[in-house]
Amino acid sequence: MARRRRGTAARGRRARQWWWGGAVALVLVVLFRASVWPYLLGVLSVAAAAAIVWRLWHTDRLLRGRDRLWRQEEAVRAGRRTLAEVDVMTGTEFEELVAGLCRRDGCTEVRRVGGAGDNGADVLGRLPDGRTMVVQCKRYAPSRAIPNRELRDLLGARVHFRADVAVFVTTSRFTGPSEKFALEHDILAVHRDLLGLWNNGASLVSLGPVNGRGQGDARHRARWKKAYGG
């Protein structure tokens, strides 16, 4: 009990010392305000600037954290999609899926522009390295192959939007001539098999080195026709 009283008394003395110290400081500021005010103003300005910097830093960390969480959640959602689920999407839903995969991979300024008068583009954006891209999306039945004329439309869109990179994404496949056309004109042709890889976590940029490959040999094409027809 005596120890508790001594502790309470000590805290009381410290509180009184703080109050007296504050009162003395206030009196000194009032008496010498002409000479003290510039220093006080400087201290307040520095404190305000520090508070603003801390607030900006904290906000940036918060936004970056939310962005990372969104990307992780989007990756999980994308990994759970099957191509069968993609097959029953509407054209607009498929375009939104492709736009979401682009954002997941770090592309910026991504927006869906598909619709009437889209000038051959469904998605626009920038790759992580800053290059602009134009994307054409075709959610076709797997039995329907992409002909040359649709790739030519994408070439026109690349010129119209002055894009650095052209990407054609489909749930189907490309004919031999159309795949050759894509390679000759530097179009990234993402057919059904590559779309499956992209949907399950491979990055868009990683598909570049295998462009023009992946549709399989004669045995694979025979299985494809048996499964999907065409």
C-alpha positions in Angstrom: 0.0 0.0 0.0 2.8 2.4 0.9 4.6 1.6 -2.3 1.4 2.3 -4.3 1.1 5.7 -2.5 4.7 6.5 -3.3 4.2 5.7 -7.0 1.1 7.8 -7.2 2.9 10.7 -5.5 5.8 10.4 -8.0 3.5 10.4 -11.0 1.8 13.5 -9.5 5.2 15.3 -9.2 6.1 14.5 -12.7 2.8 15.7 -14.0 3.2 19.0 -12.1 6.7 19.4 -13.5 5.4 19.0 -17.0 2.7 21.5 -16.4 5.2 24.0 -14.9 7.6 23.4 -17.8 4.9 24.0 -20.3 3.8 27.2 -18.6 7.3 28.5 -18.4 7.8 27.7 -22.1 4.6 29.5 -23.0 5.6 32.6 -21.0 9.0 32.7 -22.7 7.4 32.4 -26.1 5.1 35.3 -25.3 7.9 37.5 -23.9 10.3 36.8 -26.7 7.9 36.2 -29.5 9.6 38.6 -31.9 12.8 36.5 -31.9 11.3 33.1 -31.2 8.5 33.2 -33.7 10.7 32.6 -36.9 12.2 29.5 -35.2 8.8 28.3 -34.1 7.4 28.8 -37.6 10.3 26.9 -39.0 9.7 24.0 -36.7 6.0 24.0 -37.5 6.7 24.1 -41.2 9.1 21.1 -41.0 6.6 19.2 -38.9 3.8 19.9 -41.4 6.0 18.8 -44.3 7.0 15.6 -42.5 3.3 14.9 -41.8 2.4 15.3 -45.5 5.3 13.1 -46.6 4.4 10.4 -44.1 0.7 10.6 -45.2 1.7 10.2 -48.9 4.1 7.3 -48.1 1.4 5.6 -46.0 -1.2 6.1 -48.7 1.2 4.7 -51.4 1.9 1.6 -49.3 -1.9 1.1 -48.7 -2.7 1.4 -52.4 0.2 -0.9 -53.4 -0.9 -3.5 -50.8 -4.5 -3.4 -52.2 -3.1 -3.8 -55.7 -1.0 -6.8 -54.8 -4.0 -8.3 -53.0 -6.2 -7.7 -56.1 -3.6 -9.3 -58.3 -3.4 -12.4 -56.1 -7.1 -12.8 -55.9 -7.4 -12.3 -59.7 -4.7 -14.9 -60.2 -6.7 -17.4 -58.1 -9.9 -16.6 -59.9 -8.2 -17.0 -63.3 -6.7 -20.3 -62.2 -10.1 -21.7 -61.3 -11.6 -20.9 -64.7 -11.7 -23.7 -67.2 -11.7 -23.3 -71.0 -15.2 -24.9 -70.9 -16.3 -21.9 -68.7 -14.7 -19.5 -71.1 -16.5 -21.2 -74.1 -19.9 -20.2 -72.7 -19.0 -16.5 -72.0 -20.4 -13.8 -74.1 -18.1 -11.9 -76.4 -18.0 -8.9 -73.9 -17.3 -11.2 -71.0 -14.4 -12.8 -73.0 -13.0 -9.3 -73.7 -13.2 -8.5 -70.0 -11.4 -11.8 -69.2 -8.6 -10.9 -71.6 -8.3 -7.3 -70.2 -8.2 -8.8 -66.7 -5.4 -11.2 -67.6 -3.5 -8.3 -69.1 -3.8 -6.3 -65.8 -2.8 -9.4 -63.8 0.4 -9.5 -65.8 1.3 -5.9 -65.0 0.0 -4.2 -68.1 -1.2 -0.6 -67.6 -3.8 1.7 -69.1 -5.8 -1.4 -70.0 -9.3 -0.7 -71.2 -11.9 -2.6 -73.2 -13.0 -0.8 -76.4 -14.8 -3.6 -78.2 -18.1 -2.9 -79.8 -19.6 -1.1 -82.7 -17.1 1.1 -84.4 -14.1 -0.4 -82.4 -11.8 -0.1 -85.5 -10.7 -3.7 -85.1 -9.7 -3.5 -81.5 -11.2 -5.0 -78.4 -8.6 -4.2 -75.7 -6.0 -1.4 -75.6 -3.2 -1.0 -73.1 0.5 -0.9 -72.4 2.8 -3.9 -71.7 5.0 -3.7 -68.5 7.9 -2.4 -70.6 5.8 0.5 -71.8 5.1 -0.6 -75.4 1.5 0.1 -76.5 -0.6 -2.9 -77.5 -3.9 -3.6 -79.4 -5.7 -6.8 -78.8 -8.4 -8.5 -80.8 -10.5 -11.1 -79.0 -12.6 -13.8 -80.7 -14.6 -16.2 -78.6 -15.3 -18.8 -81.3 -16.4 -22.4 -81.1 -13.2 -24.6 -81.0 -14.2 -26.1 -84.3 -14.0 -22.8 -86.1 -10.5 -21.7 -87.3 -9.3 -18.1 -87.6 -8.8 -17.1 -91.3 -6.3 -14.6 -92.7 -8.8 -11.8 -93.1 -9.4 -11.4 -89.4 -5.7 -11.0 -88.8 -5.6 -8.3 -91.5 -8.2 -6.4 -89.6 -5.9 -6.5 -86.6 -3.1 -5.1 -88.7 -5.4 -2.2 -89.6 -6.1 -1.7 -85.9 -2.4 -1.6 -85.1 -1.9 1.2 -87.6 -5.0 3.1 -86.6 -4.1 3.1 -82.9 -0.4 3.4 -83.6 0.3 0.4 -81.4 3.7 -1.2 -81.0 2.3 -4.8 -80.4 -0.7 -6.6 -81.9 -2.2 -9.6 -80.1 -4.9 -11.9 -81.4 -6.6 -14.0 -78.7 -9.1 -16.8 -79.5 -10.7 -19.8 -77.9 -10.2 -21.5 -81.2 -7.2 -22.1 -83.4 -5.5 -20.6 -86.5 -5.4 -22.1 -89.9 -1.9 -22.9 -91.2 -1.9 -19.9 -93.6 -3.2 -17.5 -90.9 -0.6 -18.7 -88.4 2.1 -18.1 -91.0 0.6 -14.7 -91.7 0.7 -13.8 -88.0 4.4 -14.7 -87.8 5.2 -12.7 -91.0 3.5 -9.6 -89.6 4.7 -9.8 -86.0 1.3 -10.6 -84.5 1.2 -12.6 -81.3 -1.3 -15.4 -82.1 -2.8 -16.7 -78.9 -4.8 -19.8 -79.8 -6.7 -22.1 -77.5 -3.8 -24.0 -76.1 -1.8 -20.8 -75.4 -4.9 -19.2 -73.9 -5.1 -22.2 -71.5 -1.5 -21.5 -70.4 -2.2 -17.8 -70.0 -5.4 -18.3 -68.1 -3.6 -20.7 -65.7 -0.8 -18.3 -64.8 1.7 -17.9 -67.6 2.4 -14.3 -68.4 1.4 -12.7 -71.7 5.1 -11.8 -72.4 6.2 -15.4 -71.9 3.9 -16.5 -74.8 6.0 -14.5 -77.3 8.8 -17.0 -77.7 6.4 -19.8 -78.5 4.4 -17.7 -81.0 3.5 -19.8 -84.0 3.9 -23.1 -82.2 1.8 -25.0 -79.8 -1.1 -26.1 -82.0 0.4 -29.5 -82.1 1.4 -32.1 -84.6 -0.9 -34.2 -86.8 -1.8 -36.5 -83.9 -2.8 -33.5 -81.8 -4.9 -32.0 -84.6 -6.6 -35.4 -85.1 -7.6 -35.4 -81.5 -8.7 -31.8 -81.7 -11.0 -32.6 -84.7 -12.4 -35.7 -82.9 -13.1 -33.6 -79.8 -14.4 -30.4 -81.4 -15.1 -31.2 -85.0 -13.8 -29.1 -87.9 
